[in-house]
Amino acid sequence: MHTPAELLPIIEEAISKIEYPKHPANLYEPIKYIMNLGGKRIRPVMVLMATELFTDNVLKAIDVALAIETFHNFTLVHDDIMDNAPLRRGKQTVHEKWGNNNAILSGDVMMVESNKHLSKVDISVLKPVLDTFNQTAQGVCEGQQLDMEFEQRNDVSIAEYIEMIRQKTAVLLGGAMKLGAIVGGASNENAELLYQFGENLGIAFQLQDDILDVYADPDKFGKKVGGDIVANKKTFLHLKALELAHQNETACLTSTDQDENDKINQVTALYDQYQIKELATTQMEAYLNQANHALNELSVADKRKQNFRMLVQQILERES
């Protein structure tokens, strides 16, 4: 069994060997650029980890891993356009470097490239692979739409927020796990359990991200602490504070004309007053427990699950 760290160079090598057409350069250079910006490659690693639960030939799933990573980067290209983001992983975003129109079109082609990777899997599993991928991709787009709609709404519930992050973030982790399991030869039951593991892990990951945005060590966090607060982003913490705090205390949660540091300090104090961090942590741990339950039900030797338990532990201990 490979550790996640051992799978990463396998994925990086496969990415480096992808040959995109040379012309038109402004269509394919942005794809090569975003695909080689690095990142943790969590999703393709999860594909290979799931495959290796059921077969020793981890390379059986390399094309699916590339499809998932290509699709993920496609969503980043389009998300950055929608967010007007100047940087991605410390480098210029595709739309800043090539312009919005080129970025949109390159993103579209990345969906085609994803399907080209998927078409290389064994014919015996092609249909369930395509069905799972398409369902996953559609869910991610639905989640992004909900996220955009939430920016214009003042009545978002916590249940709606959880559903949004389930679709926008968690279904891709669940889908990656299920796709790897299918290629590895898993039973339908085991493939579904791995989907549940990945999905619940993904929800927990996002809730942890909400917490870290406010309470992380600034020296270890990869972005500005309090950025969600400044943006009035409707995170779990924000919505829980609106639910629990008195109406005359909540103006700071939605203000747009405060000094940034004053706003961050005031909102954080409100969170502390109502123990919002502790409530968010309890919710996060509940989803991690569901992930662990699905993993425990999986019909494979326990020693083969050890790397998956490490993923859960990494969520609990994450600082960035």
Secondary structure, 3 states (H helix, E strand, C coil): CCCHHHHHHHHHHHHHCCCCCCCCHHHHHHHHHHHCCCCCCHHHHHHHHHHHCCCCCHHHHHHHHHHHHHHHHHHHHHHHHHHCCCEECCEECHHHHHCHHHHHHHHHHHHHHHHHHHCCCCHHHHHHHHHHHHHHHHHHHHHHHHHHHHCCCCCCCHHHHHHHHHHHHHHHHHHHHHHHHHHHCCCHHHHHHHHHHHHHHHHHHHHHHHHHHHHCCCCCCCCCCCHHHHCCCCCHHHHHHHHHCCHHHCHHHHCCCCCHHHHHHHHHHHHHHCCHHHHHHHHHHHHHHHHHHHHHHCCCCHHHHHHHHHHHHHHHHCCC
